[in-house]
């Protein structure tokens, strides 16, 4: 319905703008697929791209991501890691809140302590449990003390959820400040660096350094981009990817991130056919991953059959499911046999509800998965992502490169043994012991078939040619201050 409703407008606008190029002047207009931008805490809207982009633009963390998805200084101008990854010391740069008052180490420490506190709703909190204390050393230095070594902590500090946002009066430290708000989004202007002289010409930002952020649906964002009224669409996922073909976007504007993370079906209810590992394996081996990818986006990525993409911080190479050694025909035959065995014992065909996102991409996903399940004798049902289900899609980009994140995120209803191994990894006193427990958990999840991998997350953007600094990266994250080559 969405595609049909917007198709006439999309075609008219595309034809009208076919011979035009958006001029390289004025504010960069960004459509983020999500809700309207506001100053609501991102932890209350964790999946909203608009809110994440706004927060990361106006309230940077101690560190932040650059255009390539690598760590660069944020509120901290430099840092050191000592004590084998148990202590991080950050020296803050000179910075001001939006009302002009000075940012102090005490301010930053208090905000971070709230983010990692037991009562916090921060979605990253489960991966920050190693933090014992955040201490103020001087007015410009804070020390993060860990009970267990975490050499990969910086990537978590760069996430929008750990941006340094003051609540009263609300605001952050840049790299942008809100210049104006209205029905046509929020106008962001570069924050003034207090270290620079007021006479410095670079203090006066040109209109081209401004960004207008608009939160809207994918269909509206595509209409705006096709009409040359925006420069960038952020936050595209598999759910809305098929709409691009209807908008007739030039291939040069379409960008896909090779995002690291999970894209697959988590087993959330172990009942019926899914009560046994053999039954869960029947579903896993029935899915034709190559056909699914080709039906949605041929350039999306490669089929994935194991949970971990690489060894990462595990003590062993990724565990491989036993069924993955079978040829395609043998997989289908084995799955049919297991479903037939279940049906003979229960007297009925298994019914499995699959929670998938709304939109044309979700429909294509369901069509590919359902067709294969029907082939093996399963009756699939599509339900909403928030509904009761046996299988639920997990589509998540990894915030940092830890095997434990993959395993813990996939462990929706995994075995007690696997959960115990993950908890032991979290609490391990050293990296070697942690790696051993991670390897154990990986093997247990693979043999238990607690998660059904399909491929890697699909993250797409539409990027105007004027945004020369945009780069694809494994985080799928593109800061607004790294779009044009002449901005900071």
C-alpha positions as CSV (number, residue, x, y, z in Angstrom):
1,X,0.0,0.0,0.0
2,X,2.8,2.4,0.8
3,X,4.5,1.9,-2.5
4,X,1.2,2.4,-4.5
5,X,0.3,5.5,-2.6
6,X,3.5,7.3,-3.2
7,X,4.4,5.9,-6.7
8,X,2.6,8.6,-8.8
9,X,4.3,11.4,-6.9
10,X,7.7,9.7,-7.0
11,X,7.5,9.3,-10.8
12,X,6.4,12.9,-11.4
13,X,9.1,14.3,-9.2
14,X,11.8,12.1,-10.6
15,X,11.0,13.1,-14.2
16,X,10.8,16.8,-13.2
17,X,14.2,16.7,-11.6
18,X,15.9,14.3,-14.0
19,X,18.0,17.0,-15.7
20,X,18.7,19.0,-12.5
21,X,21.4,18.8,-9.9
22,X,21.0,20.2,-6.4
23,X,23.3,23.2,-6.3
24,X,26.2,23.1,-3.9
25,X,25.0,25.9,-1.7
26,X,23.0,26.4,1.4
27,X,22.5,24.0,4.3
28,X,22.9,20.3,3.8
29,X,19.4,18.8,4.1
30,X,19.3,15.4,5.8
31,X,16.2,13.1,6.0
32,X,16.5,10.6,8.8
33,X,14.1,7.7,8.6
34,X,12.3,7.9,11.9
35,X,10.2,10.3,14.0
36,X,10.3,14.0,14.4
37,X,13.6,15.2,16.0
38,X,13.3,16.3,19.6
39,X,15.4,16.5,22.8
40,X,13.8,13.4,24.3
41,X,16.5,11.1,25.7
42,X,17.7,8.6,23.1
43,X,17.4,5.9,25.6
44,X,13.6,6.4,25.6
45,X,13.6,6.0,21.7
46,X,16.5,3.6,21.2
47,X,15.7,2.5,17.7
48,X,14.9,5.9,16.3
49,X,17.5,7.1,13.7
50,X,16.4,10.7,13.9
51,X,16.8,10.9,17.6
52,X,20.2,9.2,17.5
53,X,21.5,11.5,14.7
54,X,20.3,14.6,16.6
55,X,21.8,13.5,19.9
56,X,25.2,12.6,18.4
57,X,25.3,15.9,16.5
58,X,24.5,18.1,19.5
59,X,25.9,16.1,22.4
60,X,29.1,14.3,21.5
61,X,30.6,11.7,23.7
62,X,34.1,11.5,25.2
63,X,35.0,10.2,21.8
64,X,33.1,9.9,18.5
65,X,33.2,8.2,15.2
66,X,34.7,9.8,12.1
67,X,33.5,9.3,8.5
68,X,35.2,5.9,8.3
69,X,33.7,4.6,11.5
70,X,37.0,5.0,13.4
71,X,37.5,6.6,16.8
72,X,38.4,10.3,16.9
73,X,38.5,12.9,19.8
74,X,35.1,14.2,21.0
75,X,34.7,16.0,24.3
76,X,38.0,14.3,25.3
77,X,41.0,15.7,23.4
78,X,43.2,12.8,24.4
79,X,43.2,9.6,26.5
80,X,45.4,6.8,27.7
81,X,44.6,3.2,28.6
82,X,46.6,1.6,31.4
83,X,46.6,-1.3,33.8
84,X,46.1,-3.8,31.0
85,X,42.8,-2.2,29.9
86,X,41.4,-1.7,33.4
87,X,41.8,2.1,33.5
88,X,40.9,4.8,31.0
89,X,42.1,8.4,31.7
90,X,40.5,11.1,29.6
91,X,41.7,14.7,29.4
92,X,38.8,17.0,28.4
93,X,39.2,19.8,25.9
94,X,37.9,23.2,26.7
95,X,34.2,23.2,25.9
96,X,31.0,25.1,26.8
97,X,27.5,24.0,27.3
98,X,24.8,25.6,25.0
99,X,24.3,28.4,27.6
100,X,28.0,29.3,27.5
101,X,29.0,27.8,30.9
102,X,32.1,25.8,31.1
103,X,32.0,22.0,30.9
104,X,33.8,20.4,33.9
105,X,35.0,16.9,34.6
106,X,32.5,16.8,37.4
107,X,29.7,17.5,34.9
108,X,30.9,14.7,32.6
109,X,31.5,12.2,35.4
110,X,28.0,12.7,36.8
111,X,26.3,12.3,33.4
112,X,28.3,9.1,32.6
113,X,27.5,7.6,36.1
114,X,23.8,8.1,35.4
115,X,24.1,6.4,32.0
116,X,25.7,3.2,33.6
117,X,23.7,3.2,36.8
118,X,21.5,0.2,37.6
119,X,18.3,2.2,37.1
120,X,19.4,3.5,33.7
121,X,17.4,2.5,30.6
122,X,20.5,2.8,28.4
123,X,20.4,-0.2,26.0
124,X,24.2,-0.4,26.2
125,X,24.2,-0.9,30.0
126,X,24.6,-4.7,29.8
127,X,27.9,-4.2,28.1
128,X,29.2,-1.6,30.5
129,X,29.0,-3.7,33.7
130,X,32.8,-3.8,34.0
131,X,32.8,-0.1,35.0
132,X,33.4,0.2,38.7
133,X,33.8,3.9,39.1
134,X,34.1,7.2,37.1
135,X,36.3,9.5,39.2
136,X,37.1,13.2,38.8
137,X,40.9,13.6,38.9
138,X,41.1,17.4,38.1
139,X,38.8,19.9,36.6
140,X,39.7,18.6,33.1
141,X,40.5,14.9,33.8
142,X,38.3,11.9,34.5
143,X,39.3,8.3,35.2
144,X,37.1,5.4,34.3
145,X,38.0,2.4,36.5
146,X,37.1,-1.1,35.5
147,X,36.8,-4.2,37.6
148,X,37.7,-6.3,34.5
149,X,39.8,-5.4,31.5
150,X,37.9,-4.0,28.5
151,X,40.3,-2.9,25.7
152,X,37.4,-2.3,23.3
153,X,35.5,0.2,25.5
154,X,36.2,3.3,23.3
155,X,33.7,2.2,20.6
156,X,31.0,2.0,23.2
157,X,31.9,5.5,24.5
158,X,31.4,6.7,20.9
159,X,27.8,5.5,20.6
160,X,25.0,8.1,20.7
161,X,23.6,6.5,23.9
162,X,26.7,7.7,25.8
163,X,26.7,11.2,24.5
164,X,27.3,13.8,27.2
165,X,23.9,15.5,27.4
166,X,23.0,17.8,30.2
167,X,19.4,17.9,31.3
168,X,19.0,21.3,33.0
169,X,19.2,23.3,30.9
170,X,19.1,20.6,28.3
171,X,21.9,20.5,25.7
172,X,25.3,19.2,24.8
173,X,28.6,20.5,23.5
174,X,28.4,20.0,19.7
175,X,29.8,19.5,17.2
176,X,26.5,21.3,16.3
177,X,24.1,23.5,18.1
178,X,20.4,24.0,17.4
179,X,20.0,27.2,15.5
180,X,16.3,27.1,14.8
181,X,13.3,24.7,14.9
182,X,10.2,24.5,12.9
183,X,7.8,22.4,10.9
184,X,10.6,21.7,8.3
185,X,13.0,20.1,10.8
186,X,15.8,21.4,13.0
187,X,18.5,23.7,11.7
188,X,21.9,22.8,13.1
189,X,24.9,25.1,13.0
190,X,28.5,24.3,13.9
191,X,29.3,24.9,17.6
192,X,31.8,27.7,18.2
193,X,35.1,26.4,19.6
194,X,35.9,28.4,22.7
195,X,39.6,27.9,22.2
196,X,39.6,29.9,19.0
197,X,39.9,33.7,19.0
198,X,36.6,35.6,18.5
199,X,38.5,37.3,15.6
200,X,39.2,34.0,13.9
201,X,37.4,34.0,10.5
202,X,36.7,30.3,10.9
203,X,34.3,31.2,13.8
204,X,31.8,32.5,11.2
205,X,30.3,29.4,9.7
206,X,29.0,29.6,6.1
207,X,25.5,28.4,5.3
208,X,27.0,25.4,3.6
209,X,28.2,24.2,7.0
210,X,24.7,24.1,8.4
211,X,22.6,21.0,8.4
212,X,18.8,20.9,8.4
213,X,17.6,17.6,10.0
214,X,14.2,16.2,9.1
215,X,12.7,13.1,10.6
216,X,10.2,11.4,8.2
217,X,9.1,8.1,6.7
218,X,11.2,6.4,4.0
219,X,8.6,7.2,1.4
220,X,8.6,10.9,2.1
221,X,12.4,11.0,2.3
222,X,12.6,9.4,-1.1
223,X,10.2,11.9,-2.6
224,X,12.2,14.8,-1.1
225,X,15.5,13.3,-2.4
226,X,14.2,12.6,-5.9
227,X,13.0,16.2,-6.1
228,X,16.5,17.4,-5.3
229,X,15.2,18.9,-2.1
230,X,17.6,17.0,0.2
231,X,21.1,15.8,0.1
232,X,21.1,12.7,2.2
233,X,18.8,10.0,3.5
234,X,20.1,8.3,6.7
235,X,18.8,5.2,8.5
236,X,17.7,3.0,5.6
237,X,17.1,-0.7,6.5
238,X,15.8,-3.8,4.8
239,X,12.2,-2.8,5.7
240,X,12.1,0.1,3.2
241,X,14.8,-0.9,0.7
242,X,12.4,-2.0,-2.1
243,X,11.0,1.6,-2.2
244,X,14.2,2.8,-3.8
245,X,13.5,1.0,-7.1
246,X,10.2,2.9,-7.4
247,X,11.9,6.2,-7.0
248,X,14.3,5.7,-9.9
249,X,17.3,7.0,-8.0
250,X,20.6,7.2,-9.9
251,X,22.9,4.3,-9.0
252,X,25.7,6.8,-8.0
253,X,23.5,8.1,-5.1
254,X,22.8,4.7,-3.5
255,X,25.3,3.6,-0.9
256,X,25.3,0.3,1.1
257,X,27.3,-0.1,4.3
258,X,29.1,-3.4,4.8
259,X,27.7,-3.3,8.3
260,X,28.9,-5.7,11.0
261,X,26.2,-7.2,13.2
262,X,23.4,-9.7,13.4
263,X,20.6,-10.3,10.9
264,X,18.6,-13.4,11.6
265,X,15.8,-15.1,13.5
266,X,16.0,-15.4,17.3
267,X,14.1,-18.3,18.8
268,X,11.9,-16.6,21.4
269,X,9.5,-19.4,22.3
270,X,10.7,-23.0,22.6
271,X,7.4,-24.8,22.0
272,X,6.1,-27.3,19.5
273,X,8.6,-28.1,16.8
274,X,11.0,-25.5,18.3
275,X,11.1,-27.3,21.6
276,X,14.0,-29.5,20.4
277,X,17.3,-28.5,18.9
278,X,16.6,-30.8,15.9
279,X,13.4,-28.9,15.3
280,X,15.1,-25.6,15.4
281,X,17.8,-26.9,13.1
282,X,15.1,-27.9,10.6
283,X,14.1,-24.2,10.3
284,X,17.7,-23.0,10.1
285,X,18.7,-25.4,7.3
286,X,15.5,-24.9,5.3
287,X,16.1,-21.2,4.6
288,X,17.7,-20.5,1.3
289,X,19.9,-17.5,2.2
290,X,21.3,-16.8,-1.2
291,X,17.8,-16.7,-2.8
292,X,16.6,-14.4,0.0
293,X,19.4,-11.9,-0.5
294,X,19.0,-11.9,-4.3
295,X,15.3,-11.3,-4.0
296,X,15.8,-8.1,-1.9
297,X,19.2,-6.6,-2.7
298,X,21.8,-8.6,-4.7
299,X,24.6,-6.4,-3.4
300,X,23.5,-6.7,0.2
301,X,26.1,-9.2,1.5
302,X,27.0,-12.9,1.8
303,X,24.9,-15.7,3.3
304,X,25.7,-16.3,7.0
305,X,25.3,-19.6,8.8
306,X,27.4,-19.1,11.9
307,X,26.7,-16.7,14.7
308,X,30.2,-15.0,15.0
309,X,31.7,-13.3,12.0
310,X,35.2,-13.9,13.2
311,X,37.2,-15.0,16.3
312,X,37.1,-11.5,17.8
313,X,37.8,-11.9,21.5
314,X,36.8,-15.6,21.7
315,X,39.4,-18.2,22.5
316,X,38.4,-20.3,19.5
317,X,37.3,-19.9,15.9
318,X,33.6,-19.5,15.4
319,X,31.4,-22.6,16.0
320,X,29.9,-24.0,12.8
321,X,26.4,-25.6,12.9
322,X,26.5,-29.3,12.0
323,X,23.9,-28.9,9.3
324,X,26.0,-26.4,7.4
325,X,28.1,-29.2,6.0
326,X,25.1,-30.7,4.1
327,X,24.4,-29.9,0.5
328,X,21.2,-27.8,-0.2
329,X,19.1,-30.8,-1.2
330,X,20.3,-32.8,1.8
331,X,19.4,-29.9,4.1
332,X,15.9,-29.7,2.7
333,X,15.4,-33.5,3.0
334,X,16.7,-33.5,6.6
335,X,14.4,-30.6,7.5
336,X,11.4,-32.4,5.9
337,X,12.2,-35.5,7.8
338,X,12.3,-33.8,11.2
339,X,9.0,-31.9,10.6
340,X,7.4,-35.2,9.5
341,X,8.6,-36.9,12.7
342,X,7.1,-34.1,14.7
343,X,3.8,-34.2,12.8
344,X,3.5,-37.9,13.3
345,X,4.1,-37.5,17.1
346,X,1.8,-34.5,17.6
347,X,-0.9,-35.2,15.0
348,X,-0.7,-31.7,13.5
349,X,1.5,-29.6,11.3
350,X,3.6,-27.1,13.2
351,X,2.5,-23.5,13.2
352,X,5.3,-20.9,13.6
353,X,4.7,-17.2,14.0
354,X,7.5,-15.0,12.6
355,X,7.8,-11.4,13.8
356,X,9.0,-9.2,11.0
357,X,9.1,-5.4,10.4
358,X,6.3,-3.7,8.4
359,X,7.0,-2.4,5.0
360,X,7.8,-4.0,1.6
361,X,11.1,-5.3,2.7
362,X,9.4,-7.2,5.5
363,X,7.0,-8.6,3.0
364,X,9.8,-9.8,0.8
365,X,11.5,-11.4,3.8
366,X,8.4,-13.2,4.8
367,X,7.8,-14.5,1.3
368,X,11.3,-16.0,1.1
369,X,11.2,-17.5,4.5
370,X,7.6,-18.7,4.4
371,X,8.0,-20.4,1.0
372,X,10.9,-22.5,2.4
373,X,9.0,-23.4,5.6
374,X,6.0,-24.5,3.6
375,X,8.2,-26.8,1.6
376,X,9.2,-28.7,4.7
377,X,5.6,-28.9,6.1
378,X,5.6,-25.9,8.4
379,X,2.7,-23.4,8.5
380,X,4.2,-20.0,8.9
381,X,2.4,-16.9,10.1
382,X,3.6,-13.3,9.8
383,X,3.1,-11.1,12.9
384,X,4.2,-7.6,13.9
385,X,7.6,-7.1,15.6
386,X,5.9,-6.5,19.0
387,X,3.5,-9.4,18.8
388,X,3.8,-12.8,20.4
389,X,5.9,-15.0,18.2
390,X,8.1,-18.1,18.0
391,X,10.7,-16.5,15.8
392,X,11.6,-12.8,15.8
393,X,13.9,-10.9,13.4
394,X,17.1,-9.4,15.0
395,X,18.5,-6.7,12.7
396,X,21.3,-5.0,14.7
397,X,24.6,-3.4,13.9
398,X,27.4,-4.3,16.4
399,X,28.3,-1.3,18.5
400,X,31.8,-2.7,19.1
401,X,33.9,-5.7,18.1
402,X,33.2,-8.2,20.8
403,X,32.0,-11.8,20.4
404,X,30.1,-11.5,23.6
405,X,27.9,-8.8,22.1
406,X,26.9,-11.1,19.2
407,X,26.2,-14.0,21.6
408,X,24.3,-12.0,24.2
409,X,22.2,-10.3,21.6
410,X,21.3,-13.6,19.9
411,X,20.5,-15.3,23.3
412,X,16.8,-14.4,23.4
413,X,15.7,-17.8,24.8
414,X,19.0,-19.8,24.8
415,X,19.8,-22.7,27.2
416,X,20.7,-22.2,30.8
417,X,24.2,-23.5,30.1
418,X,24.7,-20.9,27.3
419,X,23.4,-18.1,29.5
420,X,25.7,-19.2,32.4
421,X,28.7,-19.2,30.0
422,X,27.9,-15.7,28.9
423,X,27.6,-14.5,32.5
424,X,30.9,-16.1,33.3
425,X,32.5,-14.3,30.3
426,X,31.1,-11.0,31.5
427,X,32.5,-11.5,35.0
428,X,35.8,-13.1,33.9
429,X,38.9,-11.6,35.7
430,X,41.1,-11.5,32.6
431,X,40.8,-11.5,28.9
432,X,42.1,-15.1,28.5
433,X,39.4,-16.5,30.8
434,X,36.8,-14.3,29.2
435,X,37.8,-15.7,25.8
436,X,37.4,-19.3,27.0
437,X,33.9,-18.6,28.3
438,X,32.9,-16.8,25.1
439,X,34.1,-19.8,23.1
440,X,32.1,-22.1,25.3
441,X,29.0,-20.0,24.9
442,X,29.5,-19.9,21.1
443,X,29.6,-23.7,20.9
444,X,26.5,-24.0,23.1
445,X,24.4,-21.6,21.1
446,X,25.5,-23.3,17.9
447,X,24.6,-26.8,19.0
448,X,21.4,-25.5,20.7
449,X,20.4,-23.6,17.6
450,X,19.2,-20.7,19.7
451,X,19.6,-18.2,16.8
452,X,19.2,-18.6,13.0
453,X,21.7,-16.4,11.2
454,X,20.8,-15.3,7.7
455,X,23.2,-12.5,6.6
456,X,24.6,-9.2,7.8
457,X,22.5,-6.1,8.5
458,X,21.4,-4.1,5.4
459,X,22.0,-0.4,5.9
460,X,21.5,1.9,3.0
461,X,21.8,5.6,2.4
462,X,21.1,8.0,-0.5
463,X,23.9,10.5,-0.8
464,X,24.2,13.6,-2.9
465,X,27.4,14.1,-4.9
466,X,28.1,17.3,-3.0
467,X,28.7,15.2,0.2
468,X,32.2,14.2,-0.8
469,X,33.3,13.1,2.7
470,X,30.7,10.4,3.2
471,X,32.2,6.9,3.5
472,X,30.7,3.5,4.0
473,X,31.8,1.7,7.2
474,X,31.2,-1.3,9.4
475,X,29.3,0.7,12.0
476,X,26.7,2.0,9.5
477,X,27.2,5.4,11.2
478,X,27.7,8.7,9.4
479,X,28.3,11.8,11.5
480,X,26.7,15.0,10.2
481,X,30.0,16.9,10.7
482,X,31.7,14.5,8.3
483,X,29.6,14.9,5.2
484,X,31.1,17.9,3.4
485,X,34.9,18.1,2.9
486,X,35.1,21.7,4.2
487,X,33.5,21.1,7.6
488,X,35.0,19.9,10.9
